[in-house]
C-alpha cells in the first residue's frame, strides 16, 4: 500500500500523515440502500512498511477468486476482517473516517 500511495498516486508522506485512508468497495458490497461499503484505517498504518498493508490481486499464485474480492481486495493485517474490504474500488485520503466506520 505504501508503494501505491507514494509512488503510483504520487502523494507526499508529509502531506498525508495523520489522516485516514478510506477504502470504498463497489456495488457487490453495497448495503440494502445501495450505499457502497466504506471503511477507514489510519494512513500512518498503511504507510508503515512493517504493517504490510496491501492490495491483493492474487491468492496462492492465482487471480483472487470473486468470493474473496476479485479483482482486488485490501488486506490490513492486525485488524478485524471488516478492515480488509473486498472488491476495492476507490482509495480516499481524508481528515474524516469513512461514514460506515464504527
Backbone bond lengths (Angstrom), bond angles and torsions (degrees), N, CA, C in turn:
res aa  C-N    CA-C-N  psi(-1)  N-CA   C-N-CA  omega(-1)  CA-C   N-CA-C  phi
1 X - - - 1.445 - - 1.529 110.04 -
2 X 1.326 116.04 -40.31 1.470 119.74 178.85 1.527 110.16 -54.36
3 X 1.328 116.64 -46.39 1.463 121.61 -179.98 1.537 110.88 -59.70
4 X 1.320 116.85 -44.98 1.466 121.13 -179.11 1.531 110.32 -62.16
5 X 1.329 116.73 -48.06 1.466 120.30 -177.68 1.524 112.45 -64.00
6 X 1.324 116.63 -45.54 1.461 119.71 -173.53 1.522 113.95 -88.62
7 X 1.326 117.64 -39.92 1.459 119.77 -174.52 1.518 114.24 -96.76
8 X 1.315 117.71 -37.90 1.460 120.32 -179.14 1.528 110.93 -84.69
9 X 1.339 116.28 -47.97 1.462 120.06 -179.51 1.526 112.17 -82.19
10 X 1.337 117.18 -16.11 1.456 121.40 176.96 1.518 115.28 73.68
11 X 1.336 116.92 22.59 1.463 119.69 179.67 1.525 109.98 -78.95
12 X 1.312 116.10 156.04 1.463 121.70 177.46 1.520 108.32 -103.20
13 X 1.329 115.62 130.01 1.454 121.16 -175.67 1.526 111.71 -54.17
14 X 1.320 117.17 -42.91 1.468 120.26 -177.86 1.534 112.36 -66.13
15 X 1.334 117.54 -24.30 1.467 120.94 -179.98 1.532 113.28 -81.52
16 X 1.335 117.14 -21.89 1.462 119.11 -174.99 1.530 113.50 -112.48
17 X 1.323 117.98 -5.51 1.471 121.41 178.06 1.526 110.13 -54.87
18 X 1.336 116.34 138.75 1.457 121.32 176.75 1.516 114.93 83.08
19 X 1.324 117.79 -2.34 1.466 120.86 179.93 1.529 109.69 -96.21
20 X 1.315 115.63 -178.75 1.456 122.07 177.50 1.518 110.30 -108.63
21 X 1.324 115.81 148.24 1.453 122.60 173.18 1.520 106.76 -103.85
22 X 1.325 115.78 110.92 1.459 120.83 178.01 1.529 108.10 -88.63
23 X 1.320 115.80 132.96 1.459 123.26 -178.67 1.518 107.10 -114.27
24 X 1.311 116.88 119.70 1.465 120.99 -173.48 1.521 109.47 -118.22
25 X 1.335 115.72 126.45 1.461 122.15 178.21 1.517 110.90 -85.64
26 X 1.328 115.32 175.03 1.463 120.03 177.58 1.522 109.96 -98.95
27 X 1.304 116.89 -174.89 1.465 122.82 -172.01 1.523 114.60 -56.30
28 X 1.330 119.14 -24.35 1.466 119.84 178.41 1.519 111.12 -59.80
29 X 1.315 116.45 -25.11 1.457 121.31 -175.92 1.531 111.82 -111.13
30 X 1.326 117.11 25.53 1.461 121.45 -178.81 1.527 110.89 -78.44
31 X 1.342 115.13 153.98 1.459 119.51 177.10 1.531 110.30 -83.42
32 X 1.309 116.85 -175.72 1.466 121.23 -175.60 1.525 113.07 -64.08
33 X 1.331 117.32 -17.96 1.470 121.07 178.24 1.530 111.49 -95.93
34 X 1.335 116.55 0.91 1.460 120.68 178.79 1.515 114.90 88.75
35 X 1.350 117.19 5.35 1.464 120.68 179.79 1.530 109.27 -80.09
36 X 1.323 116.39 128.21 1.452 120.94 179.27 1.518 111.01 -64.20
37 X 1.326 115.39 147.65 1.468 121.71 179.23 1.527 109.44 -66.31
38 X 1.323 115.72 133.09 1.464 122.11 177.44 1.517 108.63 -134.58
39 X 1.315 116.01 141.96 1.449 121.92 175.39 1.522 107.56 -150.06
40 X 1.314 117.10 159.15 1.460 120.94 -179.39 1.517 111.15 -126.50
41 X 1.328 114.04 153.95 1.458 121.60 165.96 1.525 106.03 -134.50
42 X 1.319 118.05 154.28 1.465 119.23 176.52 1.532 110.14 -62.37
43 X 1.314 117.19 134.68 1.459 121.27 -178.82 1.526 111.23 -60.25
44 X 1.323 117.10 -30.66 1.462 120.16 179.71 1.534 111.17 -62.70
45 X 1.326 117.11 -32.23 1.467 121.40 176.37 1.527 109.64 -67.62
46 X 1.329 116.51 -43.75 1.464 121.02 -179.05 1.531 111.91 -67.81
47 X 1.322 117.32 -30.36 1.464 121.18 -178.91 1.523 113.60 -81.33
48 X 1.310 117.65 -20.81 1.461 121.36 -176.93 1.531 109.58 -76.01
49 X 1.348 117.71 114.02 1.465 119.79 -177.44 1.527 112.99 -61.65
50 X 1.315 118.57 -24.04 1.466 121.74 179.21 1.523 112.00 -68.64
51 X 1.326 118.84 -21.64 1.458 122.39 -178.13 1.526 113.45 -82.07
52 X 1.319 117.87 -20.80 1.465 123.16 178.73 1.521 113.62 54.31
53 X 1.331 117.24 38.05 1.466 121.23 172.87 1.527 106.58 -66.97
54 X 1.329 116.93 131.86 1.464 118.84 -173.96 1.522 112.70 -143.95
55 X 1.316 113.64 163.48 1.450 122.06 169.40 1.523 105.42 -103.70
56 X 1.323 116.56 115.46 1.466 121.15 -176.82 1.522 110.44 -96.37
57 X 1.321 115.77 131.33 1.456 121.56 174.67 1.528 110.87 -122.20
58 X 1.336 115.75 -6.17 1.456 121.41 176.05 1.518 110.10 -131.75
59 X 1.327 114.32 156.33 1.454 121.12 175.94 1.529 106.34 -142.49
60 X 1.318 116.67 118.86 1.464 121.97 -176.98 1.528 112.24 56.34
61 X 1.341 116.55 40.06 1.462 121.69 175.97 1.513 115.60 78.43
62 X 1.315 118.13 4.24 1.469 123.17 179.70 1.523 108.50 -120.50
63 X 1.352 117.78 157.54 1.464 118.34 174.29 1.523 109.69 -53.48
64 X 1.318 116.35 140.90 1.462 120.21 -178.06 1.539 109.19 -61.46
65 X 1.325 118.47 130.22 1.470 120.88 -178.79 1.538 111.67 -64.30
66 X 1.315 115.74 152.04 1.468 121.19 -179.69 1.523 111.81 -54.62
67 X 1.330 117.53 -40.18 1.458 121.14 -178.43 1.538 111.20 -63.79
68 X 1.318 117.13 -21.82 1.460 121.55 179.11 1.525 112.53 -104.00
69 X 1.343 117.97 6.06 1.449 120.52 171.28 1.508 117.71 117.24
70 X 1.348 119.35 16.21 1.460 121.11 179.44 1.522 110.53 -48.24
71 X 1.308 120.79 135.21 1.459 127.10 11.10 1.539 114.37 -89.17
72 X 1.339 118.38 -24.34 1.465 119.75 178.83 1.521 110.95 -141.62
73 X 1.318 113.73 148.93 1.455 121.33 178.76 1.517 107.94 -134.79
74 X 1.297 116.48 143.52 1.454 122.27 173.75 1.516 108.32 -82.84
75 X 1.319 117.37 137.87 1.461 121.86 176.08 1.518 107.79 -123.23
76 X 1.322 115.78 118.27 1.467 122.69 -177.55 1.526 108.76 -117.39
77 X 1.343 118.41 84.72 1.469 120.62 -178.97 1.528 111.56 -56.83
78 X 1.329 115.56 141.98 1.456 120.91 178.68 1.518 114.07 87.90
79 X 1.325 117.35 -5.07 1.463 122.38 178.20 1.519 109.31 -111.32
80 X 1.308 115.99 156.37 1.459 121.65 173.55 1.538 108.46 -58.82
81 X 1.328 116.96 152.61 1.461 122.40 -174.02 1.516 115.86 -53.91
82 X 1.325 118.54 -29.44 1.474 119.79 -179.47 1.524 112.12 -65.90
83 X 1.326 117.49 -13.61 1.470 121.16 177.02 1.523 111.48 -89.37
84 X 1.324 116.34 8.43 1.462 122.87 176.99 1.527 108.37 -123.32
85 X 1.334 117.45 69.81 1.470 120.34 -172.39 1.526 113.60 -65.25
86 X 1.323 113.99 143.91 1.462 122.17 174.61 1.523 109.23 -83.74
87 X 1.329 115.51 165.35 1.463 122.89 174.49 1.533 112.06 50.75
88 X 1.326 115.14 45.66 1.466 120.89 -176.89 1.529 110.55 -57.02
89 X 1.305 115.46 130.37 1.458 121.83 -176.33 1.526 112.46 -116.30
90 X 1.326 116.68 -37.75 1.460 119.32 -172.34 1.520 110.35 -150.91
91 X 1.342 115.11 144.43 1.458 122.69 171.86 1.520 107.33 -112.23
92 X 1.317 116.49 134.17 1.468 121.11 179.67 1.523 108.30 -130.15
93 X 1.330 116.55 129.25 1.454 121.88 173.93 1.524 106.30 -92.92
94 X 1.338 116.75 126.80 1.456 119.90 -174.00 1.526 111.16 -146.63
95 X 1.316 115.25 159.47 1.454 120.19 172.91 1.532 110.41 -84.96
96 X 1.340 116.51 -8.22 1.466 122.82 -179.30 1.513 111.10 -115.61
97 X 1.332 114.92 154.00 1.463 120.07 173.09 1.525 108.75 -73.21
98 X 1.325 116.31 157.71 1.472 121.01 176.07 1.527 108.92 -60.90
99 X 1.328 116.36 152.28 1.474 121.89 -178.00 1.518 113.56 -55.79
100 X 1.323 117.85 -38.23 1.454 119.72 -175.11 1.532 112.96 -93.62
101 X 1.330 118.62 6.13 1.460 120.69 177.94 1.517 109.02 -75.18
102 X 1.355 116.59 123.96 1.469 119.03 -179.56 1.521 111.55 -69.55
